[in-house]
Amino acid sequence: MIRTAVLHGSGYVGRELIRLILQHPNALLMCTTSRTYANAPLHCAHPALRGQQNLRFSGVDQFDASDVDLVFVAAEHGKGAIAIKTLLDNGYSGSIIDMSSDFRFHDVSTFESLFQMEHPAPELIPHFSYGQPELFAPYSGSFIANPGCFATGMLLAIWPLHLNCDQAQISITAITGASGSGIRPKPTTHFPERDGNVRAYKVLEHQHLPEITQFVKPTISLSMVPVSGPWTRGIWGTLQLRMSVNEHHIAQWFHDVYDDHGLIRLWPNALPELHYAVGSPYCDLGWVIKDDQIVIGFAIDNMLRGAASQAIQNMNLLMDWPIDTGLIPPHP
């Protein structure tokens, strides 16, 4: 059994992490922290957990990592690095999986430009591996920067093209549910503004685009239109490009990359539907081709495959367990 903790666990991602750890056959949840809910039972922040455990939130400053093997950090951007630096300064020597953007970028100037803040711990960036499990595992260390939600779907959809195309111009449109904005309400996530509406935001400048371009060859040009959708969870997106290639080749590219990865589901000659990805740890990928026009679609649950269940995949990899342990029922 591995002993785990969730720092800053009162948000949506913290809730999903806690739920997944509690059902994991090889993991124990020793502690979760919160400033707002310090000393309160977990169900005060996450009512669905009532009756499932007896844990209480610890205050952020009360956390003792001496009996913990792996820490998940579910803090906001900028605060994740502060929490991790404090952990390490206090002598913590276990594994870390960070859910914020703080260690996803190789170049600290990219982070500081996107988030308009000075990075709290730039010296730690080289110690973190970008945690896209299907593409980059096994990792070189035990500190993992968990990918962003949009970035997860986009990078998995793009990777077969990256491996097989010398150049391409790809236009991405991706629609996300309201939970992607976090637990704190904002005017644009207010129900009357979001219900029955779609709204583009951060057009051509969303932070998850440079997150993936650092891995894609420079001759592949990417542009992105992120959109707020009128639902709670899930991301559905498409990549469009022109290329003289037939369906057989596209299918072969995707099968070559993903046939050995059980948490990727392929939809040949179709675009995946969001409904079937929500509530699951899968990334669904599909494609449609007409003449020289190619559309590749992806669908994920932003709170699971785009955050918490992908973090559990990374924990499984660090512990050398099957990647889907605790995420899907074992095969008979």
N, C-alpha and C positions, 0 to 999 in steps of 0.2 A: 504493500500500500504506500502511496505517496501522500505526503502531508502538504496541503495547499492553503493559500490565503488569497482573498480578493480585496485589494485596496481600492477605496472609493467605490464601494459596491452597491450604492443605493439607486443608481440610474438604470436605464433599460438594459444596457449591456451587462452591468453587474447582476441584474436579476436573472438573465439567461445563463450567465456563467455559474451562478450559484445553483440554479436548477440542474444544469448539466453535471456539475461536480457531485451533487447529492445523488444522482442516479448512476454515476460512473462506478464500475465494479472495482477499480483499483485506486480510487482517490478518496481522501478524507478532506473535508473542509474544516480547518482548524479555527479560522478567524476571517471576518470581513469588517472593513472599517468604513466609517462615514462621519463627516463633521456634523451634518444635520441630525442624524439619528443615533448619535453616540449613546451607548448603554440601553438602547431600545431593542426589543425583539425584531428579528428580520421582517416579520410580517407587517410591521408598522410602515415599512417602505414597500414591501412586496406582499400584498394580502394573499396571493395565491399560495404562498409558502406557509400559511398558518397551519399548524398541526403536523408539519412535515419534519420539523427539527426544533431544537431548543436553544439555538444560538442567539446571541445578541450582538449588535454592532459594537465594535470597539471604537473609541475615539481615534482619529488619525494619529495623534501624538502618543497614544497608549499602545500602539502595535509593537509586539515583541516577536521577532522573526526567528528566535533561537530554536523553535521546534517545528520549523517550516522548511520543506524541500523545494517548493516552487511557488512563486508569487505571480498572480495575475494583477496587472495594474490597469484599472478602468477609469482613470482620471481624464480630465479634459486636456486638450492640447496645451503644452507648457507646464501643466501641473504633473503630468506623468513623469517627466524628467526630474522634477524636484523630488517627487516621492522616491524614485529609483536612486538618485544621488544620496538621499538621506539613508535609505536602506544600506547601500554599500558603505557609506561613511561609518555606519554603526556595526560594520563587520559581517553583514550578510554575505554568504558564499554559495547560495543555491541558484536555481534557475529563475529566469524572469521572462514573462511574456507581457509585453506592453501593448495596450490597445489604442494608444493615442498616436498622433502623427510625429511624435517627437524624435523618433529614431528611424523613420522610414526613408529619409532622404540622405544620400551619400554626402551631399554638399550642404553644409550648415547654412550657407547664404540663401539657398532655395527655401529652406524652412523659414528663415527670418524674413525673407521678402514676402512669402505667402501669408504668414501669420502676424506680420508687423510687430514682432517681439524679438528680443535677444534670447538666443537659445540658453536654457539654464545649465546645460551640462554638455557642451559640444565635445569634450574630451572622451565621452562615452560612446559617441556615434560609431566609431570603428569596431566596437565590441559587439554590435547588434547585427544579426542576420535578418534579411527581409524574409518574412515567414510565409511565402506562398508554397504550400507543402508539395503540390504536384510538380512544380517547376524547379524549385531550388533546394529541396531536401536531398540528402542529409546536410545539416547545417554545420558550420565550422565551430560553433560554440553553443553555449546554453542561454544566451540572451537573444530573444526573438522580438522583432518589431512586427506585430500582426498587421496585415494589410488593411487598407480602407475598404469600405463596402463597394462603392463604385469601382474602385481599382481592382478588386477581386474579380468581378464579372468581366470587366474590360480586358484585363491582362490575360485571363484564361481564354477569352474569345480571340484575342489577337495572336497568341503565341504560335499557333500553327502557321499563320501567315508570316510572322517574324522569322520562323525557321526556314521557310520555303520561298520567300519573295525577296528579290533584290531591292525593289522599291514599290511603294504604293501610297495613295492618298486616301485616307480613311476618315469618314465622317461618322461621328457617334452621337446618337440620341439616347438618353437613359432617363427613365422615370422612376422616382423613389417615393415610398410612403412616408408618412409624417413622423414615424418613430426615428427616422434617420437624422432628424434635427435635434434629438436628445430630449431629456425629460423636462427641461425648463421651457415653458411656453413662450412663444414669440408671436408678434402680430401676423406673420405670414404662415404660422402653423396653427393659428386659431381656427376652430372648426368652421365657423361661418365663412371664413376666407378660403378654406381649403376644400370644403365639401362641394362637389359638382364642378370643380375648377381644375385646370392645369396651368402652371406658371413656370416659365423658364427663369433661371437665376444663375448668376456667375457664368454667363454665356462665354465660352471660349477661354475661361480663366479659373475653372474649378481646380482646387488643390490636388484632386486625385489624378488629374491628367499628367502633370509633371512627375507624380509618384510613379507612373508606369513608363513614361517616356525615357526615364533613366535606364530602363532595361531593354528598350526596343531600338533596333538599329536606326541611325539618324536618317537613312533614306526612306524610312516609312513615316509619312507625315500624318499626324493625328489632330483632329479638332473635335470638340465635345460641346454638346448642349445638354446640361442637366436640367431636369424638369421635376417639379413637385407634383405628385399625383394625389387624388382624393381617396387614398386608402391608408391603413395604418402601417403595414409592413410589407416588404418585398420590393425588389428592383427588377424592372424589365427594360431591356435595351437592345438596340440594333447598331451594327456597324455596316456601313455601305461603302462600296468601292467598285471600280471598274477594273477588270483584268481578263485577259484571254486565257481562260482555264476551264476545263470541263468539270462536271459534278464528280466524276470518278476521282479526279486528282484532289479536289477539296475534301471529299470523304476520306481518302487515304491519309491526307495530312492530319485530320482530326483523330482518326483511329490510331495512327502511329503514335501520337502524343498521349492519348487518353485511355486506350483500351485496357491498360494495366492499373487504372485508377478508379476504384469503385465509387468514389463520391463525385464523379463527373458522369452525367447522363447525356448521351448524344441523341439528337432528333434529326436524322437525315431527311433532307427534302422538306423540312418544316421548321417554323420558328417556335420555340418552346412557349408554353403558356405559363403565366405567373402563378396561377392558382396551385399548380402542382409542385412548385418549388417552395412556396411559403409553408413554414412549419417544419421544414426539412433541412438537413445539412448538405444537400446536393447543390451543385451548380449545373443547370441544364443549358446545353449548347445545341444550336441547330443552324441550318443554312438553307437558302433558296437561291438558285441561279437561273437567270434568263439572259441568253446571249452573253454579253460581256459584263453584265451587272450581277454583283454578288451581294447578298444580304446575309449577315451572320447575326443570330439573335442569342441573347443570354437571359437567364432568369435565376435569381437567388433570393433567399430570405436575408434581408440586410442585417437583421439582428443575430442570425445564426451563421450561415455560410459567410456573410459579410462581416462577422465579428466573433461571437462567442463560440460557435461550434468549430470554426476554423482555429480558434485558440486551443480548443480541446484536441483537434487534429495535431497541432504543434506539440502539445504536451505529450500525446501518445508517441510521436516521433522521437522526442527527447528521451522518453523512457524506453524506447525500443519495443513498444507494443503495436499491434495492428492499428492502422491509422483510423479505423472507424470504431474502435473500442468505446463503448458508452454512447455511441451516436446512432447506431442502427442495431436492431436485434441480431444476435448471432445466427448464422445460417444453421439449419438443422443438419 
